[in-house]
Amino acid sequence: MTTPMPLGPLPLSQGEFDELIRTIDEGIRRVEGLANGLIDRVNDALRFLGPFAQGALDLLGRFRDLMMKFFSEVGKFFTRWGVPWTLYDHGQTWTREVGGPVHEQTNKVEAGQMLVDDYWVGTAATAYTGILPLQAKALAAIKAATDDLDDALWKIGAGIIAFWLAIAAALIPLIVELIAEAAVALGIVTAPAAAGAAAASTAKAIALVTAAVTLSIAYLTTLWTEMRDLDQRLHNSDGLPGGKWPTLVSDISNGRVHDSGKTLDWNIKS
C-alpha cells in the first residue's frame, strides 16, 4: 500500500474556523430577525389587501413553514460544529510520536545493522537474526498505519471545515435576498410578492443546506470505510499476523536454552 502524501495544514486556522462559526451564528440570527420583520410587515398589509389577503396569507404561511424547516436543518448541526483542529493535532501526534520513531527503527532492524551479527554465532543467534525481517515488516506496517490514520483524521477535519463553509455559502445569498424582500414588503401592494419571493429564497437555502449535508455524509461514509480497512489491516496483515508483534517461539534470552531436546547456543565469534 502506498504511503499517503503529507496533506499539510488544514484549509483554515483554528482562529479562522472559530471566526467562521461566529459569522454563521450571527448570520442565523440575522436571518431570524429579517424573517420576523418581513412576516410582521406582510401581516400589517393584510388588512388593506381585501380579496387578495388570502393569497398573501398563503404565501406568508409557506414562507414561515420553510423558514422553520431551514432553522431545523441548520440547528441539527450547529450545536455540534466539530473540532477539526483537535483531529488534526491527534493525527500529527500519531505521526510524530509513533510513526516517526518507528520509521527510524525500521532500517535498524536488519541483520546487517544489529550487533548480534558482529559478536554472536550459533543456533540462537541464527534464530534471532531470522526473526528480524519479520519485525522490520511489522514496523513498516505500523508506520503505514500511522500515516493512514493521520491522513484520515486530516480529511475528517477538512470535511468539517468544508461543511461549515457550505453552510456559510447558503446563508449569504439568503440574507442578501431577505434584505431586499423585506424592503419590498413595506409596500401594501407588493407585500404578497415579497412573501412569495422570501419563500423561494428560503427554499433555495434549504436545498443548499441539504446538498451540503448529503455530500458530507457521503464523504464521511467513505472515510469510515477507510478507517474500517485500517482496523482490519492492523488486526490481520502480513506485518502483524493476528494483530500481534512477530516473536520467536523459543526463549533465547539465556546463554544456553534447551528447546525440544536441542541446545540453542549463543557463542562469541572467534
C-alpha positions in Angstrom: 0.0 0.0 0.0 1.3 3.4 -0.9 2.1 5.9 1.8 -0.3 9.0 1.7 1.4 12.2 0.7 1.6 14.8 3.5 -1.5 17.0 3.3 -0.1 20.0 5.2 -2.2 22.3 7.4 -6.0 22.4 7.3 -7.7 24.9 5.0 -8.5 27.2 7.9 -6.5 28.0 11.0 -8.2 27.4 14.4 -8.8 31.2 14.7 -10.3 31.4 11.2 -12.6 28.4 11.9 -13.8 29.9 15.1 -14.5 33.2 13.2 -16.4 31.2 10.6 -18.6 29.7 13.3 -19.2 33.1 14.8 -20.1 34.5 11.4 -22.6 31.7 10.8 -24.1 32.3 14.3 -24.5 36.0 13.5 -25.9 35.1 10.1 -28.5 32.8 11.5 -29.6 35.5 14.0 -29.7 38.0 11.1 -31.9 35.6 9.1 -34.3 35.2 12.1 -34.6 39.0 12.5 -35.2 39.6 8.8 -37.8 36.8 8.6 -39.7 38.1 11.7 -39.6 41.6 10.3 -40.9 40.5 6.9 -43.7 38.5 8.5 -44.7 41.5 10.6 -44.8 43.8 7.5 -46.9 41.4 5.4 -49.3 40.8 8.4 -49.7 44.6 8.6 -50.5 44.8 4.9 -53.2 42.0 5.1 -55.9 44.2 6.4 -55.6 46.5 3.4 -55.5 43.8 0.7 -59.1 42.9 0.7 -59.8 39.9 -1.6 -56.0 39.5 -2.1 -55.4 38.9 1.6 -55.9 35.2 1.5 -53.4 34.7 -1.3 -50.9 36.8 0.6 -51.6 34.8 3.8 -51.0 31.5 2.0 -47.6 32.8 0.7 -46.8 34.0 4.1 -47.6 30.6 5.7 -45.4 28.9 3.1 -42.6 31.3 3.9 -43.0 30.7 7.7 -43.0 26.9 7.2 -39.9 26.9 5.0 -38.1 29.2 7.5 -38.9 26.8 10.3 -37.5 23.9 8.2 -34.4 26.0 7.5 -33.7 26.6 11.2 -34.5 23.0 11.9 -32.0 21.7 9.3 -29.2 24.1 10.4 -30.0 23.5 14.1 -29.4 19.8 13.8 -25.7 20.5 13.4 -25.0 24.0 14.8 -24.7 23.0 18.4 -22.1 20.3 17.4 -19.9 22.0 14.9 -16.9 19.7 15.5 -13.3 20.3 16.4 -11.2 19.9 13.2 -8.0 21.2 14.8 -8.2 18.6 17.6 -8.5 15.9 14.9 -5.5 17.5 13.0 -3.4 17.6 16.2 -4.2 14.0 17.0 -3.1 12.9 13.5 0.1 14.9 13.8 0.7 13.3 17.2 0.4 9.8 15.8 2.9 10.7 13.0 5.3 12.5 15.3 5.2 10.3 18.4 4.6 6.9 16.8 5.2 6.8 13.1 8.4 8.9 13.1 10.2 6.9 15.8 9.0 3.6 14.3 10.3 4.6 10.9 13.7 5.4 12.4 13.9 1.9 13.8 12.8 0.2 10.6 16.2 0.5 8.9 18.0 -0.6 12.0 16.1 -3.8 12.4 18.1 -5.6 9.7 20.6 -8.3 10.2 23.4 -6.1 8.9 22.6 -3.4 11.3 22.4 -5.5 14.5 25.3 -6.2 16.8 24.3 -9.8 17.0 25.9 -10.3 13.6 29.1 -8.8 14.8 29.6 -10.7 18.0 27.5 -13.8 18.1 27.1 -17.1 16.3 25.2 -20.3 17.0 21.7 -21.7 16.7 20.2 -19.0 18.9 21.9 -16.2 17.1 20.7 -17.6 13.8 17.1 -17.8 15.1 17.3 -14.2 16.3 18.6 -12.8 13.1 15.9 -14.9 11.3 13.1 -13.1 13.0 14.5 -9.6 12.2 12.9 -9.3 8.7 9.5 -10.1 10.1 10.0 -7.4 12.8 11.1 -4.9 10.2 7.9 -5.8 8.2 5.9 -5.2 11.4 7.5 -1.8 11.9 6.7 -0.9 8.4 3.1 -1.9 8.9 2.8 0.3 12.0 4.4 3.3 10.1 1.9 2.8 7.3 -1.0 2.6 9.7 0.0 5.9 11.5 0.3 7.6 8.1 -3.2 6.4 7.1 -4.6 7.4 10.4 -3.1 10.9 10.1 -4.4 11.1 6.6 -8.0 10.1 7.7 -8.1 12.5 10.6 -6.9 15.3 8.4 -9.6 14.5 5.9 -12.3 14.5 8.6 -11.1 17.8 9.9 -11.1 19.3 6.4 -14.5 17.8 5.8 -15.9 19.6 8.9 -14.5 22.9 7.6 -15.9 22.3 4.1 -19.3 21.6 5.6 -19.5 24.9 7.5 -18.1 26.9 4.6 -21.0 25.4 2.6 -23.5 26.5 5.3 -22.0 30.0 5.2 -22.3 30.0 1.4 -26.0 29.2 1.8 -26.6 31.9 4.4 -25.0 34.8 2.5 -27.4 34.9 -0.5 -30.4 34.2 1.8 -29.5 37.3 3.9 -29.0 39.5 0.8 -32.3 38.4 -0.7 -34.2 38.7 2.6 -33.0 42.3 3.0 -34.3 43.1 -0.5 -37.6 41.3 0.1 -38.1 43.0 3.5 -37.9 46.3 1.7 -40.4 45.2 -0.9 -42.7 44.1 2.0 -43.0 47.7 3.1 -45.5 48.4 0.3 -49.0 47.2 0.7 -49.4 46.1 -2.9 -46.0 44.5 -3.1 -46.2 42.7 0.3 -47.7 39.4 -1.2 -44.9 39.3 -3.8 -42.3 39.8 -1.1 -43.7 36.9 0.9 -43.6 34.7 -2.2 -40.0 35.8 -3.1 -38.9 35.2 0.5 -40.4 31.7 0.4 -38.5 31.0 -2.8 -35.2 32.3 -1.3 -35.7 30.1 1.7 -36.4 27.1 -0.4 -33.1 27.7 -2.3 -31.2 28.0 1.0 -32.7 24.7 2.3 -31.7 23.0 -0.9 -28.1 24.2 -0.4 -28.0 23.0 3.2 -29.5 19.7 2.2 -26.9 19.3 -0.5 -24.1 20.1 2.0 -25.4 17.5 4.4 -25.7 14.9 1.7 -22.2 15.4 0.4 -20.8 15.4 3.9 -22.5 12.2 4.8 -21.2 10.6 1.6 -17.7 11.9 2.3 -17.6 10.7 5.9 -19.0 7.3 4.9 -16.0 6.9 2.6 -13.7 7.8 5.4 -15.4 5.4 7.7 -14.8 2.6 5.2 -11.1 3.6 5.1 -10.9 3.5 8.9 -12.5 0.0 9.0 -10.0 -1.1 6.4 -7.2 0.3 8.5 -8.5 -1.5 11.6 -8.7 -4.8 9.7 -5.1 -4.4 8.4 -3.9 -3.8 11.9 -5.5 -7.0 13.1 -4.8 -9.1 10.1 -1.8 -8.2 8.0 1.5 -9.7 6.8 3.4 -7.4 9.1 1.3 -8.0 12.2 -0.2 -11.5 11.9 -3.2 -11.8 14.1 -2.6 -8.2 15.2 0.4 -9.2 17.2 4.1 -8.5 17.1 6.1 -11.3 15.4 8.1 -13.2 18.1 10.2 -16.3 18.4 8.6 -19.5 19.6 11.7 -20.3 21.8 13.1 -18.3 24.7 16.6 -17.4 23.7 17.3 -14.9 26.4 19.7 -17.2 28.3 23.2 -18.2 27.2 22.1 -21.8 26.7 18.5 -22.7 26.2 17.1 -26.2 25.7 14.2 -26.5 23.3 12.7 -29.9 22.3 16.0 -31.6 23.0 18.1 -29.1 21.1 20.5 -26.7 22.7 20.3 -23.1 21.4 23.7 -21.6 21.9 24.9 -18.1 22.0 28.6 -18.3 21.1 31.0 -15.4 20.8 32.5 -15.1 17.3 36.2 -16.1 17.2 
